[in-house]
Amino acid sequence: MYPTLRDIAKIANVSPKTVSRVINEEHFVNEKTRMKIQRIIQELGYRPNYVARSLRKNKTNTIGYIIPDMANPFFGLVGRAIEKTLRKRGYSLIISTTRNTPHLEIETLNLLLSKKVDGIIFATIGETRDFLKKTLVPSKIPVVIIDNKIPELEYDTVLHDNVQGAFLLTRHLIEHGHRCISFIAGPLGQTSGQLRLEGYKRALEAENILFREELVRYGDWQIMSGYEATSDLIKSDTKFQALFAANSVMALGVLKAIRAHRLKVPRDIALVSFDDLDFAEVTEPPLTTIRSVESEIGQSAVKLLLARIEKEKDSHPIQEILIPVSLNIRQSCGCE
């Protein structure tokens, strides 16, 4: 038989209530007693009955994390920070991917609601607004949005400073003397795609460089779209000296296309990309990017969500946190 809470109390010579306080990380237990009980719990291999606890407290201590693409390292790095932060607070994480598909996003949300998760950290693809208004909002479940803002919906949000990041990367290419800079944007149906394009435009405008639509291509954040967009640019009559990829996954496709056309980075085409994923420093040449902020995004999202769950901010206004960005300069832009 598995040991019970009463078994632990008997061995420790304390009340079951004291053991419960230690298990639930509550106060009012002196440190010596707490350590003694924790040692006995470990020795006996005691496992709390989380189902019973959930029914009793109407709380599951689980958080949902919904992402569009499991293969994109950005969401993995954010998820790592989320899981680490939640674990310290006694929560577990359920991760689900929507594969950039609206009907799977709806299915995932319904599933997490049915599992009675305490809150959701949500990277939406931005195409299920009507469902969210009809189902998610009335549920009153705490939600924090990351990566892609949902206009018209009142949820706490944590984002890169997309405009400033794109501005800095474009300006850096301009400082290298480039005036014909191509941009491979993300989907304009997502705010991250819109805002990175806006930052690119602002940097051009600040240097009195005319924005040219023929220098812009639109991708879907995936490697192949970066490859196809770059190939199309190279084959066109449009002349350009540098290229800015709106994320580093698409930048892998950019590098592949440049090599396929027997060109070199940065000798023939200078290259920068937005996010600083693990592979960015080992590409050939290493990518100039925005410094990694995935940990900050994950930690900030958890902080906001738990504040809502634990009622610290029930009456507080909705927050939008923009994580500050700076350049991580490597060799792909032409810097030594």
C-alpha positions as CSV (number, residue, x, y, z in Angstrom):
1,M,0.0,0.0,0.0
2,Y,1.0,3.6,-0.7
3,P,1.9,5.6,2.5
4,T,-0.8,8.1,3.5
5,L,-0.6,11.5,5.0
6,R,-1.5,10.0,8.4
7,D,1.4,7.6,8.1
8,I,3.8,10.4,7.7
9,A,2.2,12.3,10.6
10,K,2.5,9.3,12.9
11,I,6.2,8.8,12.0
12,A,7.0,12.5,12.4
13,N,5.0,12.7,15.6
14,V,3.0,15.7,14.3
15,S,-0.6,16.2,13.3
16,P,-1.9,15.4,9.8
17,K,-2.6,19.2,9.5
18,T,1.1,20.0,9.9
19,V,2.0,17.5,7.2
20,S,-0.6,19.0,4.9
21,R,0.9,22.4,5.5
22,V,4.4,21.2,4.5
23,I,3.0,19.5,1.4
24,N,1.1,22.6,0.4
25,E,4.1,24.9,1.2
26,E,2.1,26.8,3.7
27,H,3.5,28.9,6.6
28,F,3.2,28.2,10.3
29,V,5.7,25.2,10.4
30,N,9.1,25.7,11.9
31,E,12.0,24.9,9.6
32,K,13.3,21.9,11.7
33,T,9.9,20.2,11.6
34,R,9.5,21.0,7.9
35,M,12.8,19.4,7.0
36,K,12.0,16.3,9.1
37,I,8.6,15.9,7.3
38,Q,10.1,16.4,3.9
39,R,12.8,13.8,4.6
40,I,10.1,11.2,5.7
41,I,8.0,12.0,2.6
42,Q,11.1,11.4,0.4
43,E,12.0,8.2,2.2
44,L,8.5,6.7,2.0
45,G,7.9,7.8,-1.6
46,Y,4.7,9.6,-0.7
47,R,2.7,11.0,-3.6
48,P,-0.2,13.5,-2.9
49,N,-3.6,12.7,-4.3
50,Y,-3.8,15.7,-6.7
51,V,-7.3,14.7,-8.0
52,A,-8.7,14.8,-4.5
53,R,-6.9,18.0,-3.8
54,S,-8.2,19.6,-7.0
55,L,-11.8,18.6,-6.2
56,R,-11.4,20.0,-2.7
57,K,-9.9,23.3,-3.7
58,N,-11.5,23.7,-7.1
59,K,-8.0,24.1,-8.4
60,T,-5.8,21.8,-10.5
61,N,-2.5,23.5,-10.3
62,T,-2.0,23.0,-14.0
63,I,-1.4,25.6,-16.7
64,G,-2.0,25.2,-20.4
65,Y,0.6,26.4,-22.9
66,I,-0.7,26.6,-26.5
67,I,1.7,27.1,-29.3
68,P,1.3,27.1,-33.1
69,D,4.5,25.1,-34.0
70,M,6.3,22.6,-31.9
71,A,9.3,22.6,-34.3
72,N,9.9,26.3,-33.8
73,P,12.7,26.7,-31.2
74,F,11.3,30.0,-30.1
75,F,8.3,28.4,-28.4
76,G,10.5,25.7,-26.9
77,L,12.8,28.3,-25.3
78,V,9.8,30.3,-23.9
79,G,8.2,27.0,-22.7
80,R,11.4,26.0,-20.9
81,A,11.3,29.3,-18.9
82,I,7.5,28.9,-18.3
83,E,7.9,25.3,-17.0
84,K,10.9,26.2,-14.8
85,T,9.1,29.1,-13.2
86,L,5.8,27.3,-12.7
87,R,7.5,24.3,-11.1
88,K,8.9,26.5,-8.4
89,R,5.4,27.6,-7.6
90,G,3.9,24.1,-7.5
91,Y,2.2,24.1,-10.9
92,S,2.6,21.7,-13.8
93,L,2.4,22.4,-17.5
94,I,0.3,21.0,-20.3
95,I,1.7,21.8,-23.8
96,S,-0.4,21.6,-26.9
97,T,0.4,22.6,-30.5
98,T,-2.1,23.9,-33.1
99,R,0.0,23.4,-36.2
100,N,-0.9,26.9,-37.3
101,T,-4.5,25.6,-37.9
102,P,-7.6,27.5,-36.6
103,H,-9.7,24.3,-36.0
104,L,-6.9,22.7,-34.0
105,E,-6.6,25.9,-32.0
106,I,-10.3,25.7,-31.1
107,E,-10.0,22.0,-30.3
108,T,-7.0,22.7,-28.0
109,L,-8.8,25.5,-26.1
110,N,-11.9,23.3,-25.6
111,L,-9.7,20.4,-24.4
112,L,-7.9,22.6,-21.8
113,L,-11.1,24.1,-20.6
114,S,-12.5,20.6,-20.1
115,K,-9.5,19.7,-18.1
116,K,-10.1,22.6,-15.8
117,V,-6.6,24.1,-16.1
118,D,-6.1,27.1,-13.8
119,G,-4.9,29.4,-16.6
120,I,-3.5,29.4,-20.2
121,I,-0.4,31.0,-21.8
122,F,-1.5,31.3,-25.4
123,A,0.4,32.0,-28.6
124,T,-2.5,32.3,-31.0
125,I,-2.3,32.3,-34.8
126,G,-4.9,35.2,-34.7
127,E,-7.7,33.6,-36.8
128,T,-10.1,32.4,-34.1
129,R,-11.2,35.7,-32.7
130,D,-14.9,35.0,-32.9
131,F,-14.5,31.7,-31.0
132,L,-12.4,33.4,-28.4
133,K,-15.1,36.0,-27.8
134,K,-17.9,33.4,-27.7
135,T,-16.2,30.7,-25.6
136,L,-12.9,31.7,-24.0
137,V,-13.8,35.1,-22.7
138,P,-17.1,34.0,-20.9
139,S,-15.1,31.1,-19.2
140,K,-13.4,33.8,-17.1
141,I,-10.2,31.6,-17.1
142,P,-7.0,33.7,-16.7
143,V,-5.1,34.0,-20.0
144,V,-1.8,35.6,-21.0
145,I,-1.1,36.1,-24.7
146,I,2.4,35.9,-26.0
147,D,4.0,36.5,-29.4
148,N,0.9,37.6,-31.3
149,K,-1.5,40.1,-29.8
150,I,-5.3,39.7,-30.2
151,P,-6.9,43.0,-30.9
152,E,-10.2,43.8,-29.2
153,L,-9.7,41.1,-26.5
154,E,-8.8,42.2,-23.0
155,Y,-6.0,39.9,-21.9
156,D,-2.5,40.5,-20.4
157,T,0.1,40.3,-23.1
158,V,3.8,39.8,-23.3
159,L,5.6,40.5,-26.5
160,H,9.0,41.3,-28.0
161,D,9.3,45.0,-28.7
162,N,8.8,44.1,-32.3
163,V,8.9,47.6,-33.8
164,Q,12.1,48.6,-32.0
165,G,13.8,45.2,-32.8
166,A,13.1,45.5,-36.5
167,F,14.1,49.2,-36.5
168,L,17.5,48.3,-34.9
169,L,18.2,45.5,-37.3
170,T,17.3,47.6,-40.4
171,R,19.3,50.6,-39.1
172,H,22.3,48.3,-38.6
173,L,22.2,47.3,-42.2
174,I,21.9,50.9,-43.2
175,E,25.0,51.8,-41.1
176,H,26.9,49.3,-43.3
177,G,26.1,51.5,-46.2
178,H,23.1,49.4,-47.6
179,R,20.2,51.3,-49.0
180,C,18.5,48.5,-51.0
181,I,17.4,46.2,-48.2
182,S,14.9,43.4,-48.8
183,F,12.6,42.3,-46.1
184,I,10.9,38.8,-45.7
185,A,8.0,39.6,-43.4
186,G,5.8,37.3,-41.4
187,P,2.1,36.9,-42.0
188,L,0.4,40.3,-41.8
189,G,-2.6,38.7,-40.2
190,Q,-0.5,38.4,-37.0
191,T,0.6,41.5,-35.1
192,S,4.2,40.2,-34.8
193,G,4.3,40.2,-38.7
194,Q,2.7,43.7,-38.9
195,L,4.9,45.3,-36.3
196,R,8.2,44.0,-37.6
197,L,7.3,45.3,-41.0
198,E,6.4,48.7,-39.3
199,G,9.9,48.8,-37.7
200,Y,11.6,48.1,-41.0
201,K,9.6,51.0,-42.6
202,R,10.4,53.4,-39.8
203,A,14.2,52.7,-40.0
204,L,14.1,53.4,-43.8
205,E,12.0,56.6,-43.2
206,A,14.5,57.8,-40.5
207,E,17.3,57.7,-43.1
208,N,15.2,59.2,-45.9
209,I,15.2,55.9,-47.8
210,L,12.1,55.2,-49.9
211,F,10.1,52.1,-48.9
212,R,9.7,49.9,-52.0
213,E,7.1,47.2,-52.0
214,E,9.0,45.2,-54.6
215,L,11.8,44.6,-52.0
216,V,9.3,42.9,-49.6
217,R,8.2,39.3,-49.6
218,Y,5.8,37.6,-47.2
219,G,6.5,34.3,-45.5
220,D,4.8,32.1,-42.8
221,W,7.7,31.8,-40.3
222,Q,8.8,28.5,-41.8
223,I,12.1,27.6,-43.4
224,M,10.6,26.9,-46.9
225,S,8.9,30.3,-47.1
226,G,12.3,31.9,-46.4
227,Y,13.8,29.8,-49.1
228,E,11.1,30.5,-51.7
229,A,10.9,34.3,-50.9
230,T,14.7,34.7,-51.3
231,S,14.8,32.6,-54.5
232,D,12.1,34.8,-55.9
233,L,14.0,38.0,-55.0
234,I,17.2,36.7,-56.5
235,K,15.5,35.7,-59.7
236,S,13.6,39.0,-60.1
237,D,15.0,42.1,-61.6
238,T,15.0,43.8,-58.2
239,K,18.5,44.6,-57.0
240,F,19.3,44.5,-53.3
241,Q,22.4,44.5,-51.2
242,A,21.0,43.2,-47.9
243,L,18.2,41.1,-46.5
244,F,16.3,41.1,-43.2
245,A,14.3,38.0,-42.3
246,A,11.5,38.5,-39.8
247,N,12.5,35.4,-37.9
248,S,15.5,33.1,-37.7
249,V,13.7,30.0,-38.8
250,M,13.0,31.8,-42.2
251,A,16.6,32.9,-42.1
252,L,17.7,29.3,-42.5
253,G,15.8,29.1,-45.7
254,V,17.4,32.4,-46.8
255,L,20.8,31.0,-46.3
256,K,19.9,27.8,-48.2
257,A,18.6,29.9,-51.1
258,I,21.6,32.2,-51.2
259,R,23.9,29.1,-51.4
260,A,21.8,27.5,-54.0
261,H,22.3,30.5,-56.2
262,R,26.1,30.4,-55.6
263,L,26.1,33.6,-53.6
264,K,27.7,34.2,-50.2
265,V,26.7,36.0,-47.0
266,P,27.8,38.7,-46.3
267,R,30.0,39.2,-49.4
268,D,27.1,39.3,-51.9
269,I,24.1,39.7,-49.6
270,A,24.3,40.9,-46.0
271,L,21.8,39.2,-43.7
272,V,20.1,39.8,-40.3
273,S,17.2,38.1,-38.6
274,F,14.9,38.8,-35.8
275,D,15.0,36.3,-32.9
276,D,18.2,34.8,-31.5
277,L,17.6,31.0,-31.5
278,D,20.1,28.4,-30.4
279,F,21.3,27.7,-33.9
280,A,22.0,31.4,-34.8
281,E,25.6,31.4,-33.6
282,V,26.5,28.1,-35.5
283,T,25.2,28.9,-38.9
284,E,27.7,29.8,-41.6
285,P,28.2,32.7,-41.1
286,P,26.7,33.2,-37.6
287,L,23.5,35.3,-37.7
288,T,23.2,38.9,-36.5
289,T,20.0,39.0,-34.5
290,I,18.1,40.5,-31.6
291,R,19.5,39.3,-28.3
292,S,17.5,36.3,-26.9
293,V,14.6,37.4,-24.7
294,E,12.7,34.1,-24.6
295,S,13.4,33.5,-20.9
296,E,12.1,37.0,-20.0
297,I,8.9,36.4,-22.1
298,G,8.2,33.1,-20.3
299,Q,9.0,34.4,-16.8
300,S,6.9,37.6,-17.4
301,A,3.9,35.5,-18.7
302,V,3.9,33.3,-15.7
303,K,4.1,36.2,-13.3
304,L,1.1,37.9,-14.9
305,L,-0.9,34.7,-15.1
306,L,-0.3,33.6,-11.5
307,A,-1.2,37.1,-10.3
308,R,-4.6,36.7,-12.0
309,I,-5.0,33.1,-10.7
310,E,-4.2,34.0,-7.2
311,K,-6.4,37.1,-7.4
312,E,-3.6,39.6,-6.8
313,K,-4.7,41.6,-9.9
314,D,-8.4,40.8,-10.3
315,S,-9.2,44.5,-10.3
316,H,-6.0,45.7,-11.9
317,P,-6.0,47.0,-15.5
318,I,-4.9,44.7,-18.3
319,Q,-1.1,44.9,-18.9
320,E,0.9,44.8,-22.1
321,I,4.6,44.1,-21.5
322,L,7.1,44.8,-24.2
323,I,10.4,43.1,-23.5
324,P,13.3,45.5,-24.4
325,V,15.5,44.4,-27.2
326,S,19.1,45.0,-28.3
327,L,21.4,43.7,-31.1
328,N,23.5,40.6,-31.0
329,I,26.0,41.3,-33.7
330,R,27.8,38.4,-35.4
331,Q,29.2,38.1,-38.9
332,S,26.2,37.7,-41.3
333,C,25.7,41.4,-41.5
334,G,29.3,42.1,-42.5
335,C,30.8,42.8,-39.1
336,E,34.0,41.1,-38.3
